[in-house]
């Protein structure tokens, strides 16, 4: 039996720039821009999800039970200091936050 995995980039805290690239077990899963979400059926069991915005990489281990639906919220965000750089120049440190819901 399969499980389901949703990766959403729908946080009000997202700064709205840069794509987030997601792979599952080394295979492409999704490329998300702000406001998007992708859901796919995946085999139950242990998986490795890797997310990045070309600046910051995150690795997440997932153990999915048959019939389970795992949901993750990913957010590109800037800290208070770098936010002015991003807003003004379109560049600066951007952090990637990953939360399981």
Helices and strands as residue ranges (DSSP letters): E 2-8, E 20-24, E 27-32, E 37-43, E 45-52, E 57-64, E 69-77, H 80-89, E 95-100
